């Protein structure tokens, strides 16, 4: 049995082993290597190695490859309704040739996982905006965090933006409403944050520049610019100084905050970067629930 594919432009310059996993699911590298060695996978009728980079319009053929057996392991995509697609399209701040920028809602994941099916990648894959291509996520934003988020329209832009994030050339500003009065008005947080990976303890350096915009004895509005990009960095750092974010169920340093708001009061407010000497700056308006709590806590924000 022969199964053939023509490489779409979206996958141009991708390694063949990555393309196989993208199309067929979680394949063991050993199986990929063996199949390539035996000539069960060919490109333009030629045997290749796993490091071979495919090009647009290349013909990939799978010979006697257990296609059905492997494809069942592929992650099941979330199938959004037309209404869900439209509601997320309405959140777009900018729709450029190579990427979109949107004001992400709290409570939605960037990519699907075992705990979360509804996600932005699958939603925009159904959008006409990505017709002829597919959405590429280029950075992280927690499910419960709202605000500025970028999705690339092609692999080249995705690789470029991913590199900018990795090199810390993308500057992000967050806003959070926290429990209690943060004493210091501005400064840096430098922490050794702990996380666990398969039971292994990992310690990571985390750095954030902060400025308190307004505060009183009950709450503080703080602006944060993370220099590093650790998982849950801002939430952990605020928890460490005893001023957890309202609505944070995982890192909560105050019992008084329980029940005040179910939504995490952390918002990705602004993002800045430069491509080919052109500066890009995007801001995401505060959600209504965020502004409501600011009013309730008598905190002022002049944007």
C-alpha positions in Angstrom: 0.0 0.0 0.0 1.3 3.4 -0.9 0.1 6.7 0.7 1.3 9.9 -1.0 1.3 13.5 0.0 2.3 16.8 -1.6 4.1 19.2 0.7 2.1 22.4 1.4 4.0 25.7 1.6 3.2 25.8 5.3 5.7 23.0 5.9 8.5 24.3 3.6 11.9 23.7 5.1 10.6 21.4 7.9 12.5 18.2 8.8 10.9 15.1 7.5 10.7 13.5 10.9 8.9 16.5 12.3 6.5 16.5 9.3 5.7 12.8 10.0 4.8 13.5 13.6 2.8 16.6 12.6 0.8 14.5 10.1 0.6 11.1 11.8 0.9 11.8 15.5 3.4 10.8 18.1 5.7 8.5 16.3 8.8 7.1 18.0 12.0 8.4 16.5 13.3 4.8 16.3 10.4 3.9 14.0 10.9 6.9 11.8 14.6 6.1 11.5 14.0 2.4 10.7 11.3 3.3 8.1 13.6 5.7 6.4 16.4 3.3 6.4 14.2 0.5 4.8 12.9 2.9 2.2 9.4 2.9 3.5 9.4 6.6 3.4 10.7 8.4 0.3 10.7 11.9 -1.1 10.5 12.4 -4.8 11.1 8.6 -5.1 14.5 8.9 -3.2 15.6 7.6 0.2 16.5 10.3 2.7 17.6 10.8 6.3 15.5 12.1 9.2 17.3 15.4 9.0 16.3 16.0 5.4 14.3 19.3 5.0 11.3 19.1 2.8 10.3 21.7 0.3 7.0 23.0 -1.1 5.5 20.6 -3.7 7.8 17.7 -2.7 6.1 14.3 -3.1 6.2 12.2 0.1 5.4 8.5 -0.3 4.8 6.0 2.5 5.3 2.4 1.4 3.6 -0.3 3.5 3.6 2.1 6.4 1.1 1.2 9.2 -0.8 4.4 8.6 -4.0 3.7 10.4 -2.2 2.2 13.4 -0.2 5.4 14.0 -2.7 8.1 13.0 -5.0 7.1 15.9 -2.4 8.5 18.3 -2.7 11.9 16.8 -4.2 14.5 19.1 -7.8 15.0 18.5 -8.5 18.6 17.4 -11.1 20.8 19.0 -13.9 21.5 16.5 -15.2 25.0 17.1 -18.6 26.3 16.1 -19.0 29.2 13.6 -20.0 31.4 16.6 -16.9 30.5 18.6 -14.6 31.3 15.5 -16.4 34.6 14.9 -16.3 35.7 18.6 -12.5 35.1 18.6 -12.0 36.9 15.3 -13.8 39.9 16.9 -10.9 40.0 19.5 -8.3 40.7 16.8 -6.3 43.9 17.3 -4.3 43.7 14.1 -4.5 41.4 11.1 -1.3 41.9 9.1 0.1 39.9 6.2 2.2 37.5 8.4 0.5 37.5 11.8 -2.5 38.4 13.8 -2.6 40.1 17.2 -5.6 39.6 19.4 -6.8 40.4 22.9 -7.1 36.9 24.2 -9.9 36.1 26.6 -9.2 34.5 30.0 -10.1 30.9 30.3 -9.0 29.7 26.9 -5.8 27.8 26.1 -3.4 28.6 23.3 -3.0 24.9 22.3 -5.1 21.9 23.1 -4.0 19.4 25.8 -5.2 16.7 28.0 -6.9 19.1 30.4 -8.1 21.6 27.9 -9.7 20.9 24.5 -10.9 24.4 23.6 -7.9 26.4 22.2 -6.9 29.2 19.9 -4.9 27.2 17.4 -7.8 24.9 16.6 -10.2 27.8 16.6 -8.2 29.9 14.1 -7.5 26.9 12.0 -11.2 27.1 11.0 -11.0 30.9 10.3 -11.0 32.2 6.8 -8.1 34.4 7.9 -5.9 31.3 7.8 -7.3 30.0 4.5 -4.5 28.3 2.6 -2.2 28.2 5.7 -2.5 27.4 9.4 -2.0 29.2 12.7 1.4 29.0 14.5 1.7 29.9 18.1 5.0 31.7 18.8 4.8 32.3 22.5 3.0 31.3 25.7 0.2 32.9 27.6 -1.5 31.0 30.5 -5.0 29.8 30.0 -6.3 32.1 32.7 -4.4 35.2 31.6 -6.0 37.7 29.2 -4.4 40.1 26.8 -2.1 40.6 23.9 -1.3 37.4 22.0 0.4 36.8 18.6 -0.3 34.0 16.1 1.8 33.7 13.0 0.3 32.9 9.6 3.3 31.1 8.1 6.3 29.0 9.3 8.9 31.7 8.3 7.2 34.4 10.5 6.7 31.8 13.3 10.4 31.0 13.3 11.4 34.7 13.2 9.0 35.7 16.1 10.0 32.6 18.1 13.6 33.6 17.8 12.8 37.2 18.9 11.1 35.9 22.0 14.0 33.5 22.8 16.5 36.3 22.4 14.4 38.5 24.7 13.8 41.1 21.9 10.1 41.1 22.5 9.1 43.3 25.4 6.0 42.5 27.3 4.1 44.5 29.9 1.5 42.9 32.3 -0.9 44.4 34.7 -2.2 42.6 37.9 -4.5 43.4 40.8 -2.9 42.0 43.9 -3.9 41.4 47.5 -2.7 44.0 50.0 -0.4 47.0 49.8 3.0 46.4 48.1 5.4 48.6 50.1 8.1 49.2 47.5 6.9 51.3 44.6 9.3 50.0 41.9 12.3 47.7 41.6 13.3 44.2 40.5 12.3 40.8 41.6 15.1 38.2 41.3 14.0 34.7 42.3 15.0 31.1 42.1 11.7 29.5 41.1 11.2 25.8 41.6 9.3 23.5 39.3 9.1 19.7 38.9 9.5 17.7 35.7 8.6 14.0 36.0 9.5 14.2 39.7 12.8 16.0 39.1 13.3 19.3 41.0 14.4 22.1 38.7 15.4 25.6 39.9 15.2 28.5 37.4 16.4 32.1 37.7 13.5 34.6 37.2 13.8 38.3 36.8 11.0 40.9 36.6 11.0 44.7 36.6 7.9 46.1 38.4 6.2 49.4 39.2 3.2 49.9 41.5 0.7 52.2 39.7 -1.7 52.6 42.6 -2.3 51.0 46.0 -4.1 51.1 49.3 -4.2 48.9 52.3 -6.5 46.4 50.6 -5.0 46.0 47.1 -2.3 47.1 44.6 -2.3 47.6 40.9 1.2 46.6 39.6 2.8 46.8 36.2 5.4 44.1 35.4 7.9 43.6 32.7 9.3 40.0 32.8 12.9 39.7 31.6 12.9 35.9 31.8 10.0 33.7 30.7 9.5 31.1 33.4 6.2 29.2 33.8 3.8 31.1 36.0 6.7 33.5 36.7 4.6 36.6 37.7 2.1 34.7 39.7 4.8 32.9 41.7 6.8 36.1 42.3 3.8 38.0 43.7 2.9 35.0 45.8 6.5 34.9 47.1 6.2 38.5 48.5 2.8 37.8 50.0 0.7 39.7 47.5 -0.9 37.0 45.3 -3.1 38.0 42.4 -6.8 38.2 42.9 -8.5 35.1 41.4 -5.4 33.0 41.5 -6.5 29.6 42.9 -3.0 28.0 42.6 -0.8 30.7 44.2 -2.9 32.3 46.9 -1.3 34.1 49.9 -4.5 35.5 51.3 -7.6 33.7 52.5 -9.5 37.1 52.3 -9.3 37.0 48.5 -11.4 33.8 48.2 -14.7 34.3 46.5 -14.0 37.9 45.5 -13.4 37.1 41.8 -13.2 33.8 40.0 -11.2 35.2 37.1 -7.4 35.7 37.4 -6.6 39.4 37.5 -3.6 39.2 35.3 -3.6 40.9 31.9 -1.0 41.0 29.1 -1.3 44.7 28.5 1.3 45.6 25.9 3.9 44.0 23.6 6.7 45.6 21.7 9.2 44.3 19.1 11.0 45.2 15.9 11.2 43.5 12.5 13.4 44.8 9.7 13.9 48.1 11.5 10.1 48.6 11.8 8.7 49.0 15.3 5.5 47.3 16.4 3.6 48.2 19.6 0.3 46.6 20.5 -2.0 47.2 23.6 -4.9 45.2 24.7 -7.8 47.0 26.4 -8.6 45.9 30.0 -11.5 43.4 30.3 -14.6 44.7 31.9 -14.2 42.5 35.0 -10.7 43.9 35.5 -12.0 47.5 35.4 -14.8 46.5 37.7 -12.4 45.2 40.4 -10.2 48.3 40.0 -13.3 50.4 40.8 -14.3 48.1 43.7 -10.8 48.3 45.2 -10.5 52.0 44.5 -7.5 51.8 42.3 -6.8 54.2 39.5 -5.3 53.4 36.1 -4.7 56.1 33.6 -3.8 54.5 30.2 
